[in-house]
Amino acid sequence: MLPSGRVPGTTLNAATTAPGSVRSERSHNVTKVFGVPHEQVVFCHDEATGLKAIIAIYSTALGPALGGTRFYPYESEDEALADVLNLAKGMAYKNALADLDLGGGKAVIIGDPTAIKSEGLLRAYGRFVQSLHGRYFTACDVGTFSEDMDVIARECSYVTGRTVAHGGAGDSSILTAFGVFQGMRAAAEHTWGEPSLRGRRVGVEGVGKVGRRLVEHLVSDGAEVVVTDVTEAAIDRVRAEHPEVQVVDGHAALTGAEIDVYAPCALGGALDDATVETLRAKIVCGGANNQLAHTGIEKQLADRGVLYAPDYVVNSGGVIQVADEIEGFDFDRARQKATGIFDTTRRIFQIAADEGVPPAVAADRLAERRMSEIGRLRGILVGS
Ligand SMILES: NC(=O)c1ccc[n+]([C@@H]2O[C@H](COP(=O)([O-])OP(=O)(O)OC[C@H]3O[C@@H](n4cnc5c(N)ncnc54)[C@H](O)[C@@H]3O)[C@@H](O)[C@H]2O)c1
């Protein structure tokens, strides 16, 4: 049963208003859904396959909402709703600053993917996405993979992140890591005057798909790299490729080490009060989503003279990669677009300096400006 007892598969429409605080949205449940600024929230239910999904569209001001489908065993439907509302808003901001003609949305499928994922469930989900007629494009996220997108695409035209064999962009971590590296170059230029990591010591936390590829860029650029990961296999793989990479044991050992740059590439919340207090790095720039543990951390970092490259700006290479599928995937074109992350990050640092705010605030302002200024153009009647 969904939280409000609302009939599954029905749509709640809420007028788009000024963006509200993401944090305050966490406490909302369905009965308060009109208290959030999202345009549309759709509940999808197919009893036979066990599908329970929520699709949230935050904004279509810049175009169809693009964001992945998270397949996760949420403890409650309220928790799933809070997550999807939060993630959809984040995608709107990320897509706006990635210079995409796409709005922001996200979907969650409630349940353990290892237990309930099936062809029938994914195809049922695809039919719900299709029923939105292109207002929402889906992609991979935690618990969903390119092969799943291929299955969803059998019922639905609005799918990205498919396998290369099906015309898809494949593994999005390639351009995610590339984009993080571009953002880090911009941060290096802002801090040391040169857009290079040569001779700098960079600490990478989490050497999975994104972190491992970031290490490659850093080593090629002449950086000294130190890593940590909770998985031995991930460390072994990096050491096999780059024996010169150093390894430390855990978050505190890395963030407390003599490093110039800290690159969180594991889970969210890496920047908490304790970390900010002990951090030795001058720059934070990494691929992980939602790095700031709570509001206010961005100011604490700025007060300590640490330059924070906003996560959703520098990790947008992945969404740039999958969004390119909508035109018919071309890796070189997508890579070229992802190089723009350098200029965007640089511009954010400049706005932050000019307006006397932390870069995270400058990024939000720039994204809101683009959604408002470019979104407004839809009001010009073009005729038929
Ligand atoms: N893959 C993408 O295209 C993409 C795009 C945007 C953002 N991101 C974000 O980047 C981050 C990494 O994504 P990924 O695709 O590389 O995932 P992944 O699962 O391949 O890699 C994550 C790595 O972090 C390690 N890890 C987990 N907890 C850790 C901890 N406490 N300390 C140290 N290491 C830990 C894991 O062992 C794993 O090796 C995630 O936050 C993800 O949301 C990924």
The ligand as an SDF file (V2000), in Angstrom:
LIG
                    3D

 44 48  0  0  0  0  0  0  0  0999 V2000
   29.4300    5.8530  -12.3790 N   0  0  0  0  0  0  0  0  0  0  0  0
   29.0690    7.0690  -12.7620 C   0  0  0  0  0  0  0  0  0  0  0  0
   28.9830    7.3900  -13.9540 O   0  0  0  0  0  0  0  0  0  0  0  0
   28.7910    8.1300  -11.7300 C   0  0  0  0  0  0  0  0  0  0  0  0
   28.2820    9.3610  -12.1630 C   0  0  0  0  0  0  0  0  0  0  0  0
   28.0730   10.3770  -11.2280 C   0  0  0  0  0  0  0  0  0  0  0  0
   28.3360   10.1350   -9.8920 C   0  0  0  0  0  0  0  0  0  0  0  0
   28.8070    8.9120   -9.4920 N   0  0  0  0  0  0  0  0  0  0  0  0
   29.0750    8.7160   -8.0620 C   0  0  0  0  0  0  0  0  0  0  0  0
   30.4540    8.3830   -7.8940 O   0  0  0  0  0  0  0  0  0  0  0  0
   30.5990    7.5070   -6.7770 C   0  0  0  0  0  0  0  0  0  0  0  0
   31.3290    6.2510   -7.2230 C   0  0  0  0  0  0  0  0  0  0  0  0
   30.5940    5.6350   -8.2570 O   0  0  0  0  0  0  0  0  0  0  0  0
   31.1590    4.3400   -9.0010 P   0  0  0  0  0  0  0  0  0  0  0  0
   30.3260    4.1770  -10.2080 O   0  0  0  0  0  0  0  0  0  0  0  0
   32.6300    4.4420   -9.1210 O   0  0  0  0  0  0  0  0  0  0  0  0
   30.7810    3.2250   -7.9450 O   0  0  0  0  0  0  0  0  0  0  0  0
   31.5560    1.8580   -7.6480 P   0  0  0  0  0  0  0  0  0  0  0  0
   30.6270    1.0680   -6.8170 O   0  0  0  0  0  0  0  0  0  0  0  0
   32.1060    1.2740   -8.8980 O   0  0  0  0  0  0  0  0  0  0  0  0
   32.8200    2.3180   -6.7670 O   0  0  0  0  0  0  0  0  0  0  0  0
   32.7270    2.7550   -5.4570 C   0  0  0  0  0  0  0  0  0  0  0  0
   33.9920    2.3000   -4.7370 C   0  0  0  0  0  0  0  0  0  0  0  0
   34.0020    2.8810   -3.4350 O   0  0  0  0  0  0  0  0  0  0  0  0
   34.3910    1.8870   -2.5110 C   0  0  0  0  0  0  0  0  0  0  0  0
   33.8790    2.2620   -1.2000 N   0  0  0  0  0  0  0  0  0  0  0  0
   32.6390    2.0960   -0.6930 C   0  0  0  0  0  0  0  0  0  0  0  0
   32.5700    2.5880    0.5500 N   0  0  0  0  0  0  0  0  0  0  0  0
   33.7960    3.0790    0.8300 C   0  0  0  0  0  0  0  0  0  0  0  0
   34.3440    3.7090    1.9620 C   0  0  0  0  0  0  0  0  0  0  0  0
   33.6240    3.9460    3.0540 N   0  0  0  0  0  0  0  0  0  0  0  0
   35.6380    4.0880    1.9050 N   0  0  0  0  0  0  0  0  0  0  0  0
   36.3870    3.8590    0.8060 C   0  0  0  0  0  0  0  0  0  0  0  0
   35.9130    3.2550   -0.2950 N   0  0  0  0  0  0  0  0  0  0  0  0
   34.6290    2.8640   -0.2780 C   0  0  0  0  0  0  0  0  0  0  0  0
   33.8360    0.6070   -3.0540 C   0  0  0  0  0  0  0  0  0  0  0  0
   34.5270   -0.5160   -2.5380 O   0  0  0  0  0  0  0  0  0  0  0  0
   34.0760    0.7950   -4.5590 C   0  0  0  0  0  0  0  0  0  0  0  0
   35.3510    0.3170   -4.9440 O   0  0  0  0  0  0  0  0  0  0  0  0
   29.1800    7.2700   -6.2470 C   0  0  0  0  0  0  0  0  0  0  0  0
   28.9200    8.2010   -5.2350 O   0  0  0  0  0  0  0  0  0  0  0  0
   28.3130    7.5590   -7.4490 C   0  0  0  0  0  0  0  0  0  0  0  0
   27.0090    7.9640   -7.0580 O   0  0  0  0  0  0  0  0  0  0  0  0
   29.0510    7.9100  -10.3720 C   0  0  0  0  0  0  0  0  0  0  0  0
  1  2  1  0
  2  3  2  0
  2  4  1  0
  4  5  1  0
  4 44  2  0
  5  6  2  0
  6  7  1  0
  7  8  2  0
  8  9  1  0
  8 44  1  0
  9 10  1  0
  9 42  1  0
 10 11  1  0
 11 12  1  0
 11 40  1  0
 12 13  1  0
 13 14  1  0
 14 15  2  0
 14 16  1  0
 14 17  1  0
 17 18  1  0
 18 19  2  0
 18 20  1  0
 18 21  1  0
 21 22  1  0
 22 23  1  0
 23 24  1  0
 23 38  1  0
 24 25  1  0
 25 26  1  0
 25 36  1  0
 26 27  1  0
 26 35  1  0
 27 28  2  0
 28 29  1  0
 29 30  1  0
 29 35  2  0
 30 31  1  0
 30 32  2  0
 32 33  1  0
 33 34  2  0
 34 35  1  0
 36 37  1  0
 36 38  1  0
 38 39  1  0
 40 41  1  0
 40 42  1  0
 42 43  1  0
M  CHG  2   8   1  16  -1
M  END
$$$$
